[in-house]
Amino acid sequence: MVEPVRFPDIPLYQGWGEPMRAEIEIRGLELIQGEIPAGLEGALYRVGADRQYPSGRTDDIFIDGEGQMHMFRFKDNQVDYVCRWVRTVRFERQRAAKRGLFGRYRNRYTNDPSVAGLSMGTANTSAMFHAGRLYALKEDDLPYELDPETLETRGQTDFDGALRDVVCLSAHPKVDPVTDELLTFSYQAKGDATRDICFFIFGPDRKLINKVWFEMPYAACVHDFAITDEWVVFPFFPLITDLEVVKKGGPYFQWHPDKEIHVALVPRYGSAKDIRWFRGPSGSAGHMMNAFREGSKIHLDLCFYEGNCFPFFPTPEGVHTDPVLPYLTRMTFDLESGSSSFERRRILENSCEMPRTDERYQGRPYRHGFIICDRKPDGSSSIGRFEPHTGKLDVWSPGPGDSVQEAVFAPRSPDSPEADGWLLVPVCRVSKMRSDLVILDARNLAAGPVATLKLPVRVRSTFHGTWVPEATLRSGRYAYSRAAS
């Protein structure tokens, strides 16, 4: 006898967070304001987490749950919306059992015995398109490939054997749309709590260009990284895995406020012997805005927390620290200073998260960044465009009580100037329990939406996504270029 499905009565699964548990297909979203910009054709892919079945626990966290790929398909002056589950090993085993089988976040020792030894990967964090292939990513597992048009799961991939000696791949790869290179990494690459990290570069043909193995100072959570033209920046924050704690059913990460930040600068096309190391006072970050080289200095812009960015992971003493706000911060590493310390200064006094850029300028000097900002007690938030060279912040708000999800930039043309194009923003219409997709002029957010497309359903939660132009869907190449601002 199979038990009835009952989700725990906790805030995580109430209101906007109530599990949707659905695959959805809507052909032709209703245009309720403005006009879809001419020439804006392609696909916006986004990945998020939803609960297929309850886990049986009351300590679930919002970053857990089965992966869903969301597609907004722009073509012929209409936009279709499709949402499909990613058919992971975990998803299929639970589907067959008709119940939840996996326990605490990333803790295999809390799983049902029937799935002992199986991957817990959910493919729920980010979408990547490279060399004509679409992937759903979660950093504790290998990628899943999906059909770019139907979103059907094609299966898990190890990149034709290139990933055979790692157990996972980052959920925050960097696809350089000018060179069509893929830069990515694996952390805890040989299994839970290992200090191994491996950096990869793949070319436009999916062939491996470079691979660098090295060790972290501790078994850290390395959610994101940053790139420049010559260096790759890996910050290690003291959210650390203790395998003995995990084996006893405890949290996968613990916050160690007494430990320093370590930063590795890895040569983009070099080897481990040339890595440069820096250290500084404690803190954390989940997401990087960008990094770039200026002479002998490497600048890293990130949403920095002067404390624990994931307060649901406690200290080793079991203490859950108070939430702290993230601020856009610049870390500067001088390769010629002879010092292992680095400078750190706040560059925006408005707290913000989920930073993005015009992807053509990842790793290069840039003049525009996009953020979620102006979070209010009523849950509302705004989209901002920040100019690091001037300090200017241009903001659009969807209104009281409504909130925005991460913005993704779509260039007006492959060679248009930086930030000349559109921001594609899912909006949570919380009071109406449904969503919109808003298109903004990326250089003039305050002017309001260029177009608004109504969804009669709730896009519950999507974390990260990518825009793929129509020509790229056909050719597998971006054919972008960088132009003067």
N, C-alpha and C positions, 0 to 999 in steps of 0.2 A: 504494500500500500504506500503510495506517494503522499507525503504530507502536503497540505494546502500551502500556498505561497503567502507569507506574511512578512512584510518589511517592519523593522523595528520603529517604534514611535520616537524618533529622535529628530532634532532640527534639520540635520543633513538631508533628510528625505521628505521634508515638508515644504509647502509653497512652491517656489520656483525649482527647488531641488528634488521634487517628487519624481521618481524614476518614470521615464517615458516608455521604455521597453518595446519600442516600435521601429519598424522599417517604414519609410515614408517615400512616396513619389508624387510630386506635384508638377504637372506640365503646364508651364505658363503662369508664373506668379503674377498676382494682380499689381499693376503699376498704379499707385495711389497718389503719387506726386511727381512732377517733373518729367523728364525724358531720359531714357538710357543713352549715354553718350555714343555718338556715331563712332564706329570702329572698335568699340569695347566688346570684343568677342574672345571667348576662351572659357576657362574653368577656374573657379575659386574652390579649392579643396581645403577642408578643415577637419580636424580630428578631435574628438572629445570622449568622455567617459560616461557610461550609463550602467545601471545595474540590471543584469540579465535575471538574476535571482538574488535574494538576500543571502548574506554570508553567515547569518546566525549570530553576528556580533553587534555590539552597540558602540564599538570604537572604530567603526569605518571612517575613512577620511576621503575628502572630495576628489583627490587625485587617483583613487582606485576605481575599479569598475571596468566593464568590458568596453573595448574600443568600438567607436562608430565613425565611419567616414561620411562626411557631409559634402555634397557637391552642389554649387550654384553654377549652372551651365548657361553661359551667355552666348546666344546665337540667334541670328535673324530677328533682332530687335525684341527678343523675349528672354526670360530667365527661367529655367527649370530648377527645381530643388529635389534632390534625391539623398536619402539617408539609408545607409546599409551597415549592418553589423560586420565587423572584421571577423572572419571565421578562424579564430585562433584555436590552438589545441585546447586551451582552457574553455573557450566558448563551446566547442563541440562536445567536450566531455560533460559539461553541465547541461547542455541541451539534451543529451541522451539520458542523463540521470534525472532531469526535470527538477533540479534543486542546486543550490550553491554547494560547491565542493572545496572552495579555496578560502583560507582564513585571513589572518591579519596581513596587512599590506607587506608584500614581498617576503613574508615569513613562511617558508615551505614547511616548517616544523609545526605549523598550526593547521595544515590542510587535512582533509579527509584521507584516511589511509588508502582509499581506492585510487587516488591520484598521486601517490608517493612517487617522486622522481620525475614527474612531468613538469614542463615549463609553466610558470605562473604568468608569463607575458600576456599583456592585455592589448597591445598595439593601440594605445588610447591617447597618445600625447601630441603627435605632429604628423603632418603630411609632407612628403618630399617627392618631387618629380625630377628625374635625372635620366638622360640618355633614352628618352621615350618611355620610361617606366614610372609608375606611380606606386608609392610605398606608404604604409602606415607604420609608425615607429613608437616604440617604448624602450627606454634606456636599459631595461633589465633583460632584454631578449633580442633575437635577430629580427630584421625587418620582415614584414609581410607585403607581398606584391598584390596589387589590385588592378582590375581592368579599368583604364581611365574613363571609359564611357559608361559602363554598367555598374561599376564598383563591386563586381563579383570578386571574391578572394581567389587569387591564383595559387597562393601557397607561400610558405616561408622560403627565404632565400639566403644563401651564404655568398652571393656575388661570384658564382662559378668557382667556389672553393677559396676565394681570397680571404674569407672570414672563418675558415675552418679551425683556426687555433684561438678564436675568442668565443665567448658565450653570449655576447650582447653587442649592441651598437647604439650610439647616442641618439636621443630624440631631438637633438639640436644640431643637425648637420648644416654646413654652409655650402650651398650650390652657387658657384660663381657664374652668373648668367652671361658674362662676357667671355670667359675662357671655357665655359661648360665643364669645369672641374668640380668634383665633389670632394669636400674636405670633411672628415668625420673622425670619430674615435670610439673606443671601447674603454670603459673604466670598470674596476673590479673584473677585469677582462677574463680572468681564469676561474671565476666563481666568487661566491659570497665572501666578503671581507678580505679578499686579496688586494694587495696594493698595486697590482699590475695595471698599466694603462698603455694603450696602443693607438697611435695616430695614423690615419690613412689618407692618401690622396688617390682618387680615381680620375682618369681622363674622360673625355667625351664618349669614348668607346667602351666605358666601364672597365678598362684595364687598369691595373694597379700601377701608380707612378711612384709613390713613396710610402714607406711604412717605418714607424719609429716606436720601438718599445722602450718604456722607462718605468720607474717606480714612483708612486706618490709617497708623501711623507707619512700619511696615515690612510686608512681605508675610507676615503671621503666619498661624499655625494657630489658628483661632478655633473650637474644638470646641464650646464652650457659652457661654451668656450668662445673665443673670438679669434679672428685671423687678421693678418696684415699681408702686404705684398711679399714680405720676406720672413715674417715670424708668425707663429701661432701661440696664442696666450691661453694658458690653462691655470685658472685660479683654483686653489684648494682651500675650502673653508671647513672649519672643524665640526661638521656634521658627519659623524664617524660610525661605521659598523663594527660592533663587537660580536663576533660569532658566538661566543658563549652565552651572551644575553639573548641572541636570536634563537639559539637552540632551546632556551628555557621558555620560549614563547613571547619574548619581549619585543620592543620596537626595533625595526631594521636599522634606524639611525638614532644616534643620541647627540645632543648638543654639548660641546665642550668649550665653555666660554674662556677657559684658562689657556687654550692653545692658540698659537699664532696662525695667521693666514700665510700660506706659501703660494708663490706664483712661479710657474715654469714658462719660460720663453723658449719654444722649440723651433728650430730653423725649418721653415716651410718645406724646403727641398733638401734638408741636411740630415744629420744623424744625431743619436743620443749624446755623443761625446761633446757636442757643441751647445747643449742646453744651458741656458742661463737661469739661475735661481734667485728669487727675491723673497723677503719676509716682512710682515708687518702686523700691527695690532689686530685683535680678533674682530670678527664681523662676518657677514655672509651676504650672498646674493643668489638669486635663481636665474636671472636673465641678463645678458649682455646687450647693450645697444650696438656698439661697434668698437673697433680698434684701428689705429693707423700709426704709421711711422712718420716721425718728423726729425730728420737728421739722425742723431744717436739715440733719440728718445722714442719709446713706444707708449702711446696713450691708449688706455682702456676706459671706455664709458660704460657704466653699468648701473642697474638699480640696486643700490647698496643699502643694507640694513645694518645698523649699529647694534647688532644682536642676532637673534635667531630668525631667519626668514621663514622657517617652517615650525611654528610654535607647537604643532601637534606632535613633534618629536621632542621628548623631554631630555633633561640632563641625566647623567649616570645615576644621580640620586633620586630620579623619578620626578623632578620638579618641572612643571610646564611653565616656561617663562612667559612674561607678558608680551603681547604682540608689539612690534615696533614698526614704524613706517619706513618705506624705502624712498630714497632720494637719488636722483641722477647724480652720479659721482664720477670724477675722473681720477684714475690711478695712472701715474707716470713713472716709467721705468727707464733709467738712464744707463745705457749699455757701456758708456765710457766713464762713469763716475767712480768705478772701483768699489762701490758700496752695494750691499745686498738689501738695503732698505729702499722704499719707494715713497713718492709723494701721493697724498690723497686729499682731494678737495671737492666739495659739493658744487655742482654747476647749475642746479635748478632747485629753488626753494619750495617747489610744489611737489608733494609726494606723488610718485608715479610707478607704474609697472607695465609689463608686457611691451617692452620697447621694440620698435621695428625701424627699418630704414628703407630707402630706395635700394633694393638689393644689389643694384649695379655698383653701389659704392661701399659694399661691405669690404672692410680691409683697407679702405682708402680714405683720405681726408674727405669729410662730408659736411654739409651745411644744413641738413634737415633730418630730424628724427621724429618718430610718431610714438605716442604713449597713451595709456589710459591714466587719467588724472582726475582731480577734483572729486574724489570719493566723498560722499556726504553720509551723515548718520541714517538717512532714509534709504540708503542703498544705491542711490544714483551715482553715476560717474560720467565722465566726458572723454572725448578724444582730443588730444593736443598735438600740435606740430611745434617742435622746439628747434630753435636755431642756436647751436652751441657757440657760434662765433659772435652772436649779438646778445644772447640771453632772451630773445623774443619768444613768447609763447602765444600761439594762436589756438583757440579752443572752440569746439562745438559740443553742446550739451543736448541730449535727446529730451530733456524735461524732467520735472520732479518725479522721483521714484523710479525712473527708468535708468537702465544701465547699458554699457557698451561692452562688447567683447573685443579681443585684439583686432586691430586694423591691419589690413594687408594692402600694399601699394601696387598699383597697376600702371606702368608708364603709358603716356599718351601714344608714344610710338617707340620702336626699339632704340632710336638715337635721340630721343627728346632730352632736354636738360634735366638735371637732378630735380626730383620731386615734381616734375611737370607731368601730371596725370591724375589718377583717381585713387581715393582711399575707399576700400570696400569694408564695411563695418556691420556686423550683426548687432542688432539692438534688442535688448530684452524689454518688452512692453509689459512690465510686471503686473500692473493693475488689470491688464486685459488677458494675462496668461497666454500670450502669443508673442511672436517675434516679427521684426522687420529686417530687411537688408537695405542699408543706406549707402548711397554713392555720394562721396564728397569730393569737391575740387581740392586736391592735396595741398595746394598753395594758398587756399582761401577758405579755411574751415568755417570761419565766422559767418560766411555768406549762407551757410546752411546747405542742406542736401541738394544735389543736382537731380537726384531721383530717389524715390523711396518705393521699395517693393514689399508688399504685405505677405507675410506667412500666416496662414490660419492655424498654425501649430506653434508649439514652444520649441525653440532650439535651446535645449536645457543647458548644455555646457559644451563649449568647444575651447580647446586650449590654444593650439597653434595651427597655422595653415600656410598655403602658398597659392600664388596666382600663376596660371599657365596660359599664355596667349594661344589663340587658335593656330597660328603658324607653328608654334612649338609642339602642340598636340599632334600635328601632322608630321613634322620633321624629326622630333626628338631633340632639336637644338633650339637655344634661345635667340641666337643672332642679335644679342643686345650690344650696345656700345656705351661708353661713358663720354658725356659731353660737358662742356663748361656750364656752370650754373648761370 
